[in-house]
Amino acid sequence: MMNSSEGTAIGVSVVETLSRKGVGVSPSTNAKILIVDDLPEKFLVFETILEDLGQTLVFASSGAEALKLVLRDEFAVILLDVNMPGMDGFEAASLIRSRKRSASTPIIFLTAFADEMRIQQGYASGAVDYIPTPVVPEILRAKVRIFVELFQMRCQAAMQAEEHAKKLLAEEAARRFGFLAGAGDSLNRSLDFDTTLQTFVEISIPYLADLAMVRLNAEVQTAQISVCAWQSPRGVKQFHKNGCGDWIDEAIRSASSIRHDSDGAPTAIRIESPPNDLADSPSLDGGYLLVLAIASRGRDLGLIALARSARRPAFQESDVALAHDIANRGAAALENALLVQTIRETDRRKDEFLATLAHELRNPLAPVRNAVEILNRVHVHDQHVDRCRNIIDRQVRQLTRLVDDLLDVSRINSGKIELRKERVDAAAIVERAVEISRTAIESGDHELTITLPETPLVLEVDPIRIAQVIANLLNNSAKYTSQGGRIQLKVEREGADASISVSDNGVGIPRGMLSDIFRMFTQVENSLDRSQGGLGVGLSLSRRLVELHGGTVSAHSEGPGAGSQFIVKLPLMNSAAELRDNSTGSVESSLESDESLRVLVVDDNKDSAESLALLLEGAGHHVQAAFDGASALSTAARFKPAVVFLDIGMPEMNGMEVARRLRENPSVRNAVLVALTGWGQDEDRKRTSQAGFDFHCVKPLGVDELSKVLERSRNLNSGGKV
């Protein structure tokens, strides 16, 4: 692999200098190079590096001084330090670009902080290149030489007697500047790896070469990648994956004549065996091949090969310099695309992990929830038993909420969150939210004050999601307010919005954290005495849900010990018509009924199956349990259940397959099938419906939902409709 810093070029014929062609640089055309840095001690370093160029070096110690010099004189190139007091490099570059005389003067930024954001800012400010410090003398000298020669070419053209020669030189300089500018813009246009790779290989066609090939090492993308591009005789660019790589290797190995420069490094290869397996590719027999290393941040990525047909002139020194520039820019673009690809893949895996974790946590929650309900039906009057039962119930509900939050975060990040919007009064949503948070508020012995408007405030929202947002804010206040604190919930109209605020007299929020409080996994304190602080996802989830509804949420606090206030604003509807009642209501659900049902419970988790079976038996139903698909089918054929609660994620034969087979059995095909699963998206419900299920229930199944399913199952069995 070639050393990237040396940029060794393989495959150029004898490099003829520009002066031999009659359009060379006049020794009397002295170029001025402006060096701007607030540290004068660096001037000697730059003078030592650039003295071999034989040009005039002009120094400025500030952006303002540089502007004065640019107004007075013309420079071939400006080396501009980014980090300067007063006027920094970006501002200075913008002002230089704004003046007609210096609008096209090349600017190269010098900085020790070459992160992606600053690089983008630099190019946006008008830079043509970005060199990290401390500089590599050879690289700085080579890049400055390019712009000096381009500057001198323009000067020489101006002195030519013949208008034709001046026009050719000016056009060539403009084309090269335009090519570099266009190349940089194209490479920075996308952060998708495949798009960037295709742009990189196509960008030199046809300006620099008739055919280009990029080959990346296996370490870059787990396997070696070769792509090539060329322009067909019809003028259409062609792109081909996994082509040309073997031919490039063979061309280098079998070259009959390799020229060498003064340092003994190979510089040229004549093409004698061109590729013949690329449709509409140009004839390269007897042409020229230039091969350069692709490297970024000290990492070898691969190589780029540029080929010209014999009809075109061999690669000149200026062509090689441009090719080096393209190779460096392409390497940086590929490295950035790889970084983004890695970040996206990591983020995707994180979301998948959170979704899987939430799903798996639902399975052990189901039998615990069932066991609590069974204990609630056992008539044992003991204060210790009652206390333990209530503790378990509260903690199971809290854990269920945490699991739901994790799953919702994953859904939002992956774009799978679903909103079921309807017109609803904000007061009804508040009532639902308070009911959800009642346990947390009462356990802290907090005083909750609710202020509602006299007239309805109509929202078009998903009432469950907005109630979840308000409940998260209430729970947050309950967690971070000392025992016996005060919490205020206020709903009011503010212009075209409904404002829902939750205030408390709790621990407050440090001013420095107000901007970060809605970030994922952020908590005000992580100390042991605040161990009830949760996962730090509730506020982040709330903000995302509010934003999906076109609203905003903000946090306010005067600092530690001063309490906090969270304000949610949502756009109001113009009419209160067709309001849907979303109150929690006073109708109580009950498992007991005069009509018992034959119920089959199927789950490979025996605790889950047996606890649900016990709960149903306690309500007077006839119940049997099965723990795998095969036994479920045999039990169903013998027991002939009216209702089957069927777990989806069973090994060997999953719930989907069991449901299909039950529908094929005439003796049980009319049974009501209820899917039990940790997945609850619309696409999950659609799959269970297609498999023959009547209901789709998400674990853990609460008593209210279980009662509703049983009641609807009776209606189905009696010919009624849900």
Long-range contacts (C-beta under 8 A, 24 or more apart in sequence): 1-217, 1-293, 1-300, 2-292, 2-293, 2-303, 3-293, 4-293, 4-294, 4-295, 4-296, 4-298, 4-300, 4-331, 5-136, 5-138, 5-139, 5-295, 6-138, 6-265, 7-142, 7-292, 7-293, 7-324, 7-327, 8-265, 8-266, 8-292, 8-293, 9-267, 9-290, 9-291, 9-292, 9-315, 9-320, 9-323, 9-324, 10-252, 10-258, 10-266, 10-267, 10-268, 10-269, 10-289, 10-290, 10-291, 11-252, 11-266, 11-267, 11-268, 11-269, 11-288, 11-289, 11-290, 11-291, 11-305, 11-315, 12-259, 12-267, 12-268, 12-288, 12-290, 12-314, 12-315, 12-320, 13-259, 13-268, 13-270, 13-288, 13-314, 13-315, 14-259, 14-268, 14-314, 15-261, 15-267, 15-268, 15-314, 15-315, 15-316, 15-317, 15-320, 16-314, 16-316, 17-317, 18-149, 18-153, 18-316, 18-317, 18-318, 23-153, 23-156, 23-157, 23-165, 23-168, 23-169, 24-156, 25-149, 25-152, 25-153, 25-156, 26-152, 26-155, 26-156, 26-159, 29-152, 29-155, 29-156, 29-159, 30-54, 30-55, 30-56, 31-55, 31-56, 31-75, 31-76, 31-148, 31-151, 31-152, 31-155, 32-56, 32-57, 32-58, 32-73, 32-74, 32-75, 32-76, 33-57, 33-58, 33-75, 33-76, 33-77, 33-78, 33-79, 33-144, 33-148, 34-58, 34-59, 34-60, 34-66, 34-69, 34-70, 34-75, 34-77, 34-78, 34-79, 35-59, 35-60, 35-78, 35-79, 36-60, 36-61, 36-62, 36-63, 36-65, 36-66, 36-78, 36-79, 36-80, 36-81, 36-84, 36-89, 36-92, 37-61, 37-79, 37-81, 37-84, 37-110, 38-62, 38-81, 38-84, 38-85, 39-81, 46-79, 49-135, 49-137, 49-140, 49-141, 50-140, 50-141, 50-144, 52-141, 53-141, 53-144, 53-145, 53-148, 55-148, 62-86, 62-87, 63-87, 63-88, 63-89, 63-91, 63-92, 63-95, 66-92, 66-96, 67-92, 67-95, 67-96, 70-96, 70-99, 70-101, 70-102, 70-105, 71-99, 71-101, 74-101, 74-102, 74-105, 75-102, 75-105, 75-151, 76-106, 76-147, 76-148, 76-150, 76-151, 76-152, 77-105, 77-106, 77-107, 77-108, 77-144, 77-147, 77-148, 77-151, 78-105, 78-106, 78-107, 78-108, 79-108, 79-110, 79-140, 79-144, 80-107, 80-108, 80-109, 80-110, 80-127, 81-109, 81-110, 81-111, 82-109, 82-110, 82-111, 82-113, 82-118, 82-122, 83-111, 83-112, 83-113, 89-122, 89-125, 90-121, 90-122, 90-125, 93-122, 93-125, 93-126, 93-127, 94-125, 94-126, 96-126, 97-125, 97-126, 104-177, 106-147, 106-150, 108-143, 108-144, 108-147, 110-135, 116-336, 116-339, 119-332, 120-188, 123-184, 123-188, 128-180, 128-181, 128-184, 129-325, 142-321, 142-324, 143-325, 145-321, 146-318, 146-321, 146-322, 146-325, 149-318, 150-176, 150-177, 150-318, 175-207, 176-318, 176-322, 179-207, 179-208, 179-322, 180-322, 180-325, 183-325, 183-326, 183-329, 184-329, 187-329, 187-330, 187-332, 187-333, 188-333, 190-337, 191-336, 191-337, 191-340, 192-337, 192-340, 193-221, 193-334, 193-337, 193-338, 193-340, 193-341, 195-337, 196-333, 196-334, 196-336, 196-337, 197-225, 197-227, 197-334, 197-337, 198-227, 198-229, 198-239, 199-333, 200-304, 200-330, 200-333, 200-334, 201-227, 201-228, 201-229, 201-239, 201-304, 202-229, 202-237, 202-239, 203-326, 203-330, 204-306, 204-323, 204-326, 205-229, 205-230, 205-231, 205-237, 206-231, 208-306, 208-319, 208-322, 208-323, 208-326, 209-290, 209-306, 209-307, 209-308, 210-282, 210-284, 210-287, 210-307, 210-308, 210-309, 210-312, 211-244, 211-278, 211-281, 211-282, 211-284, 211-306, 211-307, 212-304, 212-305, 212-306, 212-307, 213-243, 213-244, 213-245, 213-248, 213-304, 213-305, 213-307, 214-294, 214-302, 214-303, 214-304, 214-305, 214-330, 215-245, 215-248, 215-302, 215-303, 215-304, 215-305, 216-294, 216-301, 216-302, 216-334, 217-300, 217-301, 217-302, 220-301, 220-302, 220-334, 220-338, 221-338, 225-302, 228-278, 230-278, 230-280, 230-281, 230-282, 231-282, 232-280, 232-281, 233-280, 233-282, 234-280, 238-278, 238-279, 238-280, 238-281, 240-278, 243-275, 243-277, 243-278, 244-275, 244-278, 244-305, 247-273, 247-274, 247-275, 248-289, 248-291, 248-303, 248-305, 251-289, 252-291, 268-314, 271-307, 274-307, 282-309, 283-309, 283-310, 284-308, 284-309, 284-310, 285-310, 286-310, 287-312, 288-312, 288-314, 288-315, 290-315, 290-319, 290-320, 290-323, 292-323, 292-324, 292-327, 293-327, 294-327, 294-330, 294-331, 294-334, 295-331, 296-328, 296-331, 296-332, 296-334, 296-335, 297-335, 299-335, 301-331, 301-334, 301-335, 304-330, 347-413, 348-414, 350-413, 351-410, 351-413, 351-414, 352-410, 354-406, 354-407, 354-409, 354-410, 355-406, 355-407, 355-410, 355-411, 355-414, 357-406, 358-403, 358-404, 358-406, 358-407, 358-410, 358-678, 359-407, 359-678, 359-679, 360-678, 361-399, 361-403, 361-406, 361-678, 362-403, 362-678, 362-698, 362-699, 362-700, 363-605, 363-608, 363-678, 363-699, 364-605, 364-607, 365-396, 365-399, 365-400, 365-403, 365-699, 365-700, 366-605, 366-608, 366-611, 366-612, 366-676, 366-699, 366-700, 366-701, 367-605, 367-607, 367-608, 367-610, 367-611, 367-612, 368-392, 368-396, 368-700, 369-396, 369-400, 369-700, 369-701, 369-702, 370-608, 370-611, 370-612, 370-614, 370-615, 370-700, 370-701, 371-611, 372-396, 373-615, 373-703, 374-611, 374-614, 374-615, 374-618, 377-615, 377-618, 377-619, 394-439, 394-443, 396-700, 397-439, 398-439, 398-440, 400-700, 401-475, 402-534, 402-535, 405-472, 405-535, 405-537, 405-538, 405-541, 406-535, 406-537, 408-468, 408-541, 408-545, 409-520, 409-537, 409-540, 409-541, 409-544, 411-681, 412-541, 412-544, 412-545, 412-548, 416-681, 417-545, 417-548, 418-681, 418-682, 419-461, 419-462, 419-465, 419-548, 419-549, 420-462, 420-464, 421-460, 421-461, 421-462, 421-549, 422-460, 422-461, 422-462, 422-463, 422-580, 423-458, 423-459, 423-460, 423-573, 423-577, 423-578, 423-579, 423-580, 424-458, 424-459, 424-460, 424-461, 424-463, 424-579, 424-580, 424-582, 425-456, 425-457, 425-458, 425-459, 425-576, 425-579, 425-582, 426-453, 426-456, 426-457, 426-458, 426-459, 426-491, 426-498, 426-500, 426-570, 427-452, 427-453, 427-456, 427-457, 427-491, 428-463, 428-581, 428-582, 428-583, 429-459, 429-461, 429-463, 429-466, 429-467, 429-470, 429-582, 430-467, 430-470, 430-489, 430-491, 430-500, 431-582, 431-583, 431-584, 432-463, 432-464, 432-467, 432-582, 432-583, 432-584, 433-466, 433-467, 433-468, 433-469, 433-470, 433-471, 433-474, 434-471, 434-474, 434-489, 435-584, 436-467, 436-468, 436-471, 436-474, 437-471, 437-474, 437-475, 437-478, 440-474, 440-475, 440-478, 440-479, 441-474, 441-478, 441-487, 443-478, 444-478, 444-481, 444-483, 444-484, 444-485, 445-483, 445-484, 446-477, 446-478, 446-481, 446-484, 446-485, 446-486, 446-487, 447-484, 447-485, 447-486, 447-487, 448-474, 448-487, 448-488, 448-489, 449-486, 449-487, 449-488, 449-489, 450-489, 450-490, 451-488, 451-489, 451-490, 451-491, 451-492, 452-491, 453-491, 453-492, 453-493, 455-576, 456-576, 456-579, 457-491, 457-493, 457-498, 457-572, 458-572, 458-573, 458-574, 458-575, 458-576, 458-579, 459-498, 459-570, 459-571, 459-572, 459-573, 460-573, 461-549, 461-570, 462-549, 463-580, 463-582, 465-545, 465-548, 465-549, 466-545, 466-546, 466-549, 466-570, 467-582, 468-541, 468-542, 468-545, 469-542, 469-545, 469-546, 469-553, 469-568, 470-500, 470-502, 470-568, 472-538, 472-539, 472-541, 472-542, 473-502, 473-539, 473-542, 473-566, 473-568, 474-502, 475-538, 476-502, 476-538, 476-539, 476-566, 477-502, 477-503, 477-504, 477-506, 477-564, 479-530, 479-532, 479-533, 479-534, 480-504, 480-506, 480-507, 480-524, 480-530, 480-533, 480-564, 481-505, 481-506, 481-507, 481-563, 482-506, 482-507, 493-572, 494-569, 496-571, 496-572, 497-551, 497-569, 497-570, 497-571, 497-572, 498-569, 498-570, 498-571, 498-572, 499-567, 499-568, 499-569, 500-567, 500-568, 500-569, 500-570, 501-565, 501-566, 501-567, 501-568, 502-565, 502-566, 503-563, 503-564, 503-565, 503-566, 504-563, 504-564, 504-565, 505-563, 506-563, 506-564, 507-560, 507-561, 507-564, 508-557, 508-558, 508-559, 508-560, 508-561, 508-562, 508-563, 508-564, 509-555, 509-557, 509-559, 509-560, 509-564, 510-557, 510-559, 510-560, 511-557, 511-559, 514-555, 514-556, 514-557, 517-555, 518-542, 518-543, 518-553, 518-555, 539-566, 542-568, 546-570, 589-703, 589-704, 589-707, 589-708, 590-707, 591-615, 591-616, 591-618, 591-619, 591-703, 591-706, 591-707, 591-710, 592-619, 592-620, 593-619, 593-620, 593-710, 593-711, 593-714, 595-714, 596-620, 596-621, 596-622, 597-621, 597-622, 597-641, 597-642, 597-643, 597-710, 597-713, 597-714, 597-717, 598-622, 598-623, 598-639, 598-640, 598-641, 598-642, 598-643, 599-623, 599-624, 599-641, 599-642, 599-643, 599-644, 599-645, 600-624, 600-625, 600-626, 600-632, 600-635, 600-636, 600-639, 600-641, 600-643, 600-644, 600-645, 600-671, 601-625, 601-626, 601-644, 601-645, 602-626, 602-627, 602-629, 602-632, 602-644, 602-645, 602-646, 602-647, 602-650, 602-655, 602-658, 603-627, 603-645, 603-647, 603-650, 603-676, 604-628, 604-647, 604-649, 604-650, 604-651, 605-647, 608-647, 608-699, 609-647, 612-645, 612-701, 615-706, 621-710, 628-652, 628-653, 629-653, 629-654, 629-655, 629-657, 629-658, 632-658, 633-658, 633-661, 633-662, 633-665, 636-662, 636-665, 636-668, 636-671, 637-665, 637-667, 637-668, 640-667, 640-668, 640-671, 641-668, 641-671, 642-671, 642-672, 642-713, 642-717, 643-671, 643-672, 643-674, 643-709, 643-710, 643-713, 644-668, 644-671, 644-672, 644-673, 644-674, 645-674, 645-676, 646-673, 646-674, 646-675, 646-676, 646-693, 647-676, 647-677, 648-675, 648-676, 648-677, 648-679, 648-688, 649-677, 649-678, 655-691, 656-687, 656-688, 656-691, 659-688, 659-691, 659-692, 659-693, 660-691, 660-692, 662-692, 663-692, 670-717, 672-713, 672-716, 672-717, 674-709, 674-713, 676-701, 694-722
